Amino acid sequence: MADRPNVLVFFTDQQRWDTSGLHGNPMDLTPNFDAMATRGTHVANSFTCQPVCGPARSCLQTGLYATETGSFRNGIPLSKDLKTLAHHFKGSGYDTGYIGKWHLGTQDPVPEDERGGYDYWLAANVLEFCSDAYDTVMYNNDNEAVKLPGYRVDAQTDAVIRYIDGHQEDPFFLFVSYLEPHHQNHLDDYPPPDGYRERYTGGWVPPDLAALGGTAHQHLGGYYGMVKRLDEALGRVLDALKSLGQLDNTIILFTSDHGCHFKTRNGEYKRSCHDSSIHVPTAFHGPGFQGGGQIPELVSLVDLPPTLLDAAGIDVPEEMSGRSILPLTKGERDEWPEEVFVQISEAQVGRAVRTQRWKYCVDAPDKKGGQDSGSETYVEQYLYDLQADPYELRNLIGLAS
C-alpha cells in the first residue's frame, strides 16, 4: 500500500442533487452513493459554478472560474498555459490517468498537448458524439480508437477497474468522467440499460418538474435508469478498491458538472441559475473524510480541486479561486463564505448568487451567451426565497413588497 493516498474522481454529467436518497429521492437509485457519503463526508449543499459541460470541466480541472480559464462556453479548449489537477499530482509523484469524457479539446481524438497533462489516456473529447449507449468508442494514448463492449457505463467502469488493478505500486490520481446521465444528443433521449426505463417510468417526480412539466414525463424513467446504473458502477469501483486492499488508502470524490431541469427553465436541460441546474450530489470518502458527517455550508465546484490537493498533502496554489473544505470537516466554519457564485453562458450571459435562503440572478440582455463572457451591466432576472419556495416556483422580481 502506498504511503500517500490514491485519489479517484467519479464525475457524472447532468445529475440532479435530488436523485440521491440522502436528498429525499424515494426511488432507491443511489444506495452506494448514500452509504459512501454517510461513511465519509456528505457535501449537502454543493453547487456548480457554471451549468454547462465544458466550462464546468475547466473549473474542476483548475480550481478557477470559467471566465478565468477562458473556457466560458463549450467548444473553447482549455488553455495550455493553465495548470490542471494532473500537473499538480504529477509534480508530487503521482501516476495520473483520465478515462471518459473530456470536452476541453478541439477535436477527437484529442491531441496529446490538449489532454491537460494526464499520463494515461482513454477518453473522447465529446463522448456523446462518438459513442452511443451500447456502442462505446474512446481513444487511447496513441489516438487509436478503442471499442469497449457493453453498456457505456459498464464498459467505462471495466476500464477503470483495469487501471486500478494495474496501478498498485505508486499512488495514482485517476479522473473518471462519465457521460451519463446526460442525454444522447442526436436522439434527444436518456438511454438507460435495457429494462431500466420500464423499471422507473411513472416514479417519483420532483416538485419543480411536477409543477412546470417540461420533458420529465418523457425522459425521467430513462434518466433515473442511467442514475441507477452509475450508482451500481460506483459500487463496483468501491468493491474493486476493497478487494485490492486500496479502499482505505484512496480518496474518492463523487460529484457532477451540473444538474438537469428537463426544459422547464429554458428550451434545453441546463444553462440556468435554478437549483435544478446548479445543485449537484457531492461526497468525499477516504483518508481525511471518514466520519466527516454532513457539511451544511454552501460549497462550489471550484472548492473541490483545492480540497483534493489539500487532502493529499499537496500545497494549494494561491491562484486557485476555490478553497479547501477540509477545515469544515473539523468544525472550523468561522471564515467560510455564506454564498456561492454562478456564471451562466450560451443560453444567456448571466450571473447568480445563492445563499442558504436567497437566490438572486441577473442577465445581460444586450450580450450573446455564445460569444460574450461577461458584461459591465446586468438587469435583474430572478429572486427566490428558498426558505419559502425551495423549488423556485415564485419569482419575486417585480412583485410588490
C-alpha positions as CSV (number, residue, x, y, z in Angstrom):
1,M,0.0,0.0,0.0
2,A,1.3,3.4,-1.0
3,D,2.2,5.9,1.8
4,R,0.3,8.6,0.1
5,P,-3.4,8.2,-0.7
6,N,-4.6,7.4,-4.1
7,V,-7.2,9.9,-5.4
8,L,-10.1,9.0,-7.7
9,V,-12.7,11.4,-9.0
10,F,-16.0,9.8,-10.0
11,F,-17.6,12.5,-12.2
12,T,-21.1,12.3,-13.7
13,D,-22.7,14.5,-16.2
14,Q,-26.0,16.4,-15.7
15,Q,-27.0,14.7,-12.4
16,R,-29.6,16.5,-10.2
17,W,-28.9,16.6,-6.5
18,D,-32.3,15.1,-5.7
19,T,-31.6,11.8,-7.5
20,S,-29.9,10.7,-4.2
21,G,-31.7,9.1,-1.3
22,L,-29.9,11.4,1.1
23,H,-31.7,14.3,-0.6
24,G,-35.1,12.7,-0.3
25,N,-35.4,10.7,-3.6
26,P,-37.6,7.6,-2.7
27,M,-36.7,5.5,-5.7
28,D,-33.6,3.8,-4.2
29,L,-31.4,5.0,-7.1
30,T,-28.2,5.7,-5.1
31,P,-27.6,3.2,-2.3
32,N,-23.9,3.1,-2.9
33,F,-23.5,6.9,-3.0
34,D,-25.7,7.3,0.1
35,A,-23.6,4.7,2.0
36,M,-20.3,6.2,0.9
37,A,-21.4,9.7,1.8
38,T,-22.7,8.5,5.2
39,R,-19.4,6.8,6.0
40,G,-17.4,9.7,4.6
41,T,-18.3,13.4,4.2
42,H,-21.5,14.4,2.5
43,V,-21.5,17.9,1.0
44,A,-25.2,18.5,1.1
45,N,-25.2,22.0,-0.5
46,S,-22.8,21.5,-3.4
47,F,-23.2,23.8,-6.5
48,T,-21.6,24.0,-9.9
49,C,-20.2,27.4,-10.7
50,Q,-21.1,27.0,-14.4
51,P,-24.1,24.9,-15.5
52,V,-22.7,23.6,-18.8
53,C,-20.4,20.8,-19.7
54,G,-17.1,22.3,-21.0
55,P,-16.9,25.3,-18.7
56,A,-17.7,23.3,-15.6
57,R,-14.9,20.9,-16.5
58,S,-12.4,23.7,-16.9
59,C,-13.3,24.8,-13.4
60,L,-12.9,21.4,-11.9
61,Q,-9.6,20.8,-13.6
62,T,-8.1,24.2,-12.4
63,G,-9.9,25.5,-9.4
64,L,-10.7,28.7,-11.3
65,Y,-14.0,30.2,-12.6
66,A,-14.8,29.7,-16.3
67,T,-14.1,33.4,-17.1
68,E,-10.7,32.9,-15.6
69,T,-9.9,29.7,-17.5
70,G,-11.2,31.3,-20.7
71,S,-13.4,28.3,-21.4
72,F,-16.6,30.1,-20.7
73,R,-18.7,28.1,-23.2
74,N,-18.5,24.7,-24.9
75,G,-16.0,24.5,-27.8
76,I,-13.3,26.6,-26.2
77,P,-10.3,24.3,-25.4
78,L,-8.6,24.6,-22.1
79,S,-5.6,26.9,-22.2
80,K,-2.3,25.1,-22.4
81,D,-0.9,27.8,-20.0
82,L,-3.1,26.6,-17.1
83,K,-2.1,24.0,-14.6
84,T,-4.6,21.2,-14.1
85,L,-5.0,18.7,-11.3
86,A,-2.9,16.3,-13.3
87,H,0.0,18.7,-13.3
88,H,-0.2,19.2,-9.6
89,F,-0.5,15.5,-8.8
90,K,2.2,14.5,-11.3
91,G,4.5,17.1,-9.7
92,S,4.1,15.3,-6.4
93,G,5.0,11.9,-7.8
94,Y,1.5,10.6,-8.7
95,D,0.7,8.5,-11.8
96,T,-2.2,10.3,-13.5
97,G,-5.0,8.9,-15.6
98,Y,-8.1,10.1,-17.4
99,I,-10.9,7.9,-18.6
100,G,-14.1,9.2,-20.2
101,K,-15.5,12.5,-21.5
102,W,-13.0,15.4,-21.7
103,H,-14.9,18.2,-23.5
104,L,-11.9,20.6,-23.2
105,G,-10.2,19.9,-26.6
106,T,-10.6,20.9,-30.2
107,Q,-11.3,17.5,-31.8
108,D,-11.5,13.8,-31.4
109,P,-9.1,12.2,-31.0
110,V,-7.7,14.7,-28.6
111,P,-4.2,15.8,-29.4
112,E,-1.6,15.0,-26.7
113,D,-1.0,18.6,-25.9
114,E,-4.7,19.2,-25.3
115,R,-5.1,16.5,-22.6
116,G,-4.4,18.6,-19.6
117,G,-1.2,16.8,-18.7
118,Y,-2.6,13.3,-17.9
119,D,-0.3,10.4,-18.4
120,Y,-2.7,7.6,-19.1
121,W,-5.5,8.4,-21.5
122,L,-8.6,6.5,-22.6
123,A,-11.1,9.2,-23.5
124,A,-13.0,11.2,-26.0
125,N,-13.5,14.9,-26.3
126,V,-17.2,14.8,-26.8
127,L,-18.2,11.3,-25.9
128,E,-21.8,11.7,-26.8
129,F,-20.8,12.4,-30.4
130,C,-18.5,9.3,-30.9
131,S,-20.5,6.7,-28.9
132,D,-24.0,5.5,-28.1
133,A,-25.5,3.6,-25.2
134,Y,-24.3,0.2,-26.5
135,D,-21.6,1.4,-28.8
136,T,-18.7,2.9,-26.8
137,V,-15.6,4.3,-28.6
138,M,-12.8,6.1,-26.9
139,Y,-9.2,6.9,-27.9
140,N,-6.0,5.7,-26.2
141,N,-2.6,7.4,-25.7
142,D,-1.7,6.7,-29.3
143,N,-5.1,8.2,-30.5
144,E,-6.2,4.8,-31.6
145,A,-10.0,4.2,-31.5
146,V,-10.8,1.6,-28.8
147,K,-14.2,-0.2,-28.9
148,L,-15.4,-1.0,-25.4
149,P,-18.1,-3.7,-25.2
150,G,-21.3,-3.5,-23.1
151,Y,-23.5,-0.7,-21.9
152,R,-21.4,2.5,-21.9
153,V,-21.3,3.0,-18.1
154,D,-20.3,-0.7,-17.7
155,A,-17.7,-0.5,-20.4
156,Q,-16.1,2.5,-18.9
157,T,-16.2,1.1,-15.4
158,D,-14.4,-2.1,-16.7
159,A,-11.6,0.2,-17.9
160,V,-11.5,2.0,-14.6
161,I,-11.1,-1.3,-12.7
162,R,-8.3,-2.4,-15.1
163,Y,-6.5,0.8,-14.4
164,I,-6.8,0.5,-10.6
165,D,-5.6,-3.1,-10.8
166,G,-2.6,-2.1,-12.8
167,H,-1.5,0.8,-10.6
168,Q,-0.9,-0.7,-7.1
169,E,2.7,0.3,-6.6
170,D,2.8,4.1,-6.8
171,P,0.0,6.4,-5.8
172,F,-2.4,7.3,-8.6
173,F,-4.7,10.2,-9.4
174,L,-7.5,8.9,-11.7
175,F,-10.2,11.2,-13.1
176,V,-13.2,9.2,-14.3
177,S,-15.7,11.2,-16.3
178,Y,-18.9,9.6,-17.3
179,L,-21.4,10.9,-19.9
180,E,-24.4,9.6,-18.0
181,P,-27.0,10.7,-17.1
182,H,-26.6,13.3,-19.9
183,H,-28.9,12.8,-22.8
184,Q,-27.8,11.3,-26.1
185,N,-27.8,14.4,-28.2
186,H,-28.7,13.1,-31.6
187,L,-31.7,11.2,-30.1
188,D,-32.7,13.8,-27.5
189,D,-33.2,10.8,-25.2
190,Y,-31.8,9.4,-22.0
191,P,-30.9,5.8,-22.9
192,P,-30.5,3.6,-19.8
193,P,-29.6,-0.1,-19.8
194,D,-32.2,-2.4,-21.3
195,G,-35.1,-2.8,-18.9
196,Y,-34.2,0.1,-16.6
197,R,-36.5,2.6,-18.3
198,E,-39.5,0.5,-17.7
199,R,-38.5,0.0,-14.0
200,Y,-38.5,3.7,-13.3
201,T,-41.1,5.2,-15.6
202,G,-44.0,6.6,-13.6
203,G,-41.9,7.0,-10.5
204,W,-41.4,10.0,-8.2
205,V,-41.4,13.4,-9.9
206,P,-39.5,16.3,-8.2
207,P,-41.9,19.2,-7.3
208,D,-40.4,21.6,-9.8
209,L,-40.9,19.1,-12.6
210,A,-44.4,18.2,-11.4
211,A,-45.3,21.9,-11.4
212,L,-43.6,23.0,-14.6
213,G,-43.8,19.9,-16.9
214,G,-41.1,20.2,-19.5
215,T,-40.0,16.8,-20.8
216,A,-39.9,15.0,-17.5
217,H,-42.9,12.8,-18.4
218,Q,-41.0,11.6,-21.4
219,H,-37.5,11.3,-20.0
220,L,-37.5,10.8,-16.3
221,G,-37.7,7.0,-16.5
222,G,-34.6,6.7,-18.7
223,Y,-32.8,9.4,-16.7
224,Y,-33.4,7.5,-13.4
225,G,-32.3,4.3,-15.0
226,M,-29.0,5.9,-16.0
227,V,-28.5,7.2,-12.5
228,K,-29.1,3.8,-11.1
229,R,-26.5,2.2,-13.3
230,L,-24.0,4.9,-12.4
231,D,-24.6,4.1,-8.7
232,E,-24.0,0.4,-9.5
233,A,-20.8,1.4,-11.2
234,L,-19.7,3.3,-8.1
235,G,-20.3,0.1,-6.1
236,R,-18.2,-1.9,-8.5
237,V,-15.3,0.6,-8.2
238,L,-15.6,0.6,-4.4
239,D,-15.6,-3.2,-4.4
240,A,-12.5,-3.3,-6.6
241,L,-10.6,-1.0,-4.4
242,K,-11.6,-3.1,-1.3
243,S,-10.6,-6.3,-2.9
244,L,-7.2,-4.9,-3.8
245,G,-6.7,-3.5,-0.3
246,Q,-6.8,0.1,-1.5
247,L,-10.1,1.4,-0.3
248,D,-8.9,2.7,3.0
249,N,-6.0,4.4,1.2
250,T,-8.0,6.1,-1.6
251,I,-9.7,9.5,-1.5
252,I,-12.8,9.3,-3.6
253,L,-14.8,12.4,-4.8
254,F,-18.2,11.9,-6.3
255,T,-19.7,14.9,-8.0
256,S,-21.4,16.2,-11.2
257,D,-20.8,19.1,-13.6
258,H,-24.4,20.4,-13.3
259,G,-28.0,19.3,-13.0
260,C,-31.0,19.0,-15.3
261,H,-34.2,20.9,-15.4
262,F,-35.8,19.0,-18.3
263,K,-36.6,22.1,-20.4
264,T,-38.6,23.7,-17.6
265,R,-36.5,26.8,-17.4
266,N,-35.5,27.3,-21.0
267,G,-35.5,25.3,-24.2
268,E,-32.8,22.9,-23.1
269,Y,-31.8,20.9,-20.0
270,K,-29.3,23.2,-18.1
271,R,-27.8,26.7,-18.5
272,S,-30.0,28.4,-15.9
273,C,-29.5,29.7,-12.4
274,H,-32.1,27.4,-10.8
275,D,-31.1,24.7,-8.3
276,S,-32.4,22.0,-10.8
277,S,-29.5,23.2,-13.0
278,I,-26.8,24.0,-10.4
279,H,-27.3,21.8,-7.3
280,V,-25.4,18.5,-7.6
281,P,-24.7,15.5,-5.4
282,T,-21.3,15.5,-3.8
283,A,-19.4,13.4,-1.3
284,F,-15.9,12.5,-0.2
285,H,-14.7,9.2,1.1
286,G,-11.3,8.0,2.4
287,P,-8.4,9.5,4.3
288,G,-9.3,12.8,5.9
289,F,-13.0,12.4,5.2
290,Q,-14.2,9.3,7.2
291,G,-16.8,10.2,9.7
292,G,-16.9,13.8,8.5
293,G,-20.7,13.9,8.7
294,Q,-22.8,16.2,6.6
295,I,-21.4,19.6,5.7
296,P,-24.3,22.2,5.6
297,E,-22.2,25.1,4.2
298,L,-22.5,26.1,0.6
299,V,-19.7,24.6,-1.5
300,S,-18.7,25.5,-5.0
301,L,-17.3,23.3,-7.8
302,V,-14.1,25.5,-7.6
303,D,-13.7,24.4,-4.0
304,L,-13.2,20.8,-4.9
305,P,-9.8,20.9,-6.6
306,P,-8.1,22.6,-3.7
307,T,-9.8,20.1,-1.4
308,L,-8.3,17.2,-3.3
309,L,-4.8,18.7,-3.2
310,D,-5.1,19.6,0.5
311,A,-6.3,16.1,1.4
312,A,-3.4,14.6,-0.5
313,G,-0.8,16.8,1.3
314,I,-0.1,18.9,-1.8
315,D,0.2,22.7,-1.4
316,V,-2.8,24.5,-2.8
317,P,-1.8,27.2,-5.3
318,E,-2.7,30.7,-4.2
319,E,-4.1,31.5,-7.7
320,M,-7.0,29.0,-7.2
321,S,-10.3,30.8,-6.7
322,G,-11.7,27.9,-4.6
323,R,-10.7,26.9,-1.1
324,S,-10.3,23.5,0.6
325,I,-13.3,22.2,2.6
326,L,-11.1,20.2,5.0
327,P,-11.4,22.8,7.7
328,L,-15.2,22.3,7.5
329,T,-14.8,18.6,8.3
330,K,-13.0,19.7,11.5
331,G,-15.7,22.1,12.6
332,E,-13.7,25.2,11.5
333,R,-16.5,27.2,9.9
334,D,-16.0,30.8,11.0
335,E,-14.4,32.1,7.8
336,W,-16.4,30.1,5.2
337,P,-18.3,32.3,2.8
338,E,-22.1,32.4,3.1
339,E,-22.7,32.4,-0.7
340,V,-21.7,30.7,-3.9
341,F,-21.3,32.5,-7.2
342,V,-22.5,31.1,-10.5
343,Q,-21.7,32.2,-14.1
344,I,-24.1,31.3,-16.9
345,S,-23.2,31.2,-20.6
346,E,-24.6,30.1,-24.0
347,A,-28.3,30.5,-23.2
348,Q,-27.5,33.9,-21.8
349,V,-24.8,36.0,-20.2
350,G,-25.9,35.6,-16.6
351,R,-24.7,35.7,-13.0
352,A,-26.2,34.4,-9.8
353,V,-25.5,34.5,-6.1
354,R,-27.0,31.8,-3.9
355,T,-27.1,31.9,-0.1
356,Q,-28.9,29.5,2.2
357,R,-32.1,31.5,1.9
358,W,-31.9,33.6,-1.2
359,K,-31.2,33.1,-5.0
360,Y,-30.5,36.3,-7.0
361,C,-29.9,36.1,-10.7
362,V,-29.1,38.8,-13.3
363,D,-28.9,38.8,-17.0
364,A,-27.1,40.9,-19.7
365,P,-29.8,41.1,-22.4
366,D,-27.6,43.0,-24.9
367,K,-24.9,40.3,-24.8
368,K,-24.8,37.0,-26.6
369,G,-24.2,33.9,-24.4
370,G,-22.3,32.1,-27.1
371,Q,-20.0,35.0,-27.8
372,D,-19.6,37.2,-24.7
373,S,-18.0,36.0,-21.5
374,G,-19.4,38.8,-19.4
375,S,-20.9,42.3,-19.2
376,E,-20.4,45.6,-17.4
377,T,-24.1,45.9,-16.9
378,Y,-26.8,43.5,-15.9
379,V,-30.6,43.6,-15.2
380,E,-32.4,41.7,-12.5
381,Q,-33.9,38.4,-13.7
382,Y,-34.8,36.2,-10.7
383,L,-35.1,36.5,-6.9
384,Y,-36.3,33.5,-4.9
385,D,-36.9,33.0,-1.2
386,L,-35.5,29.4,-0.9
387,Q,-36.8,29.1,2.6
388,A,-40.4,29.6,1.5
389,D,-40.0,28.4,-2.1
390,P,-37.3,25.7,-2.3
391,Y,-38.1,24.6,-5.8
392,E,-38.1,28.2,-7.2
393,L,-41.7,28.5,-8.4
394,R,-42.3,32.1,-7.5
395,N,-40.0,34.8,-8.9
396,L,-40.1,37.8,-6.6
397,I,-38.6,40.2,-9.1
398,G,-41.2,42.9,-9.9
399,L,-43.6,41.9,-7.2
400,A,-44.8,44.4,-4.6
401,S,-43.0,44.1,-1.3
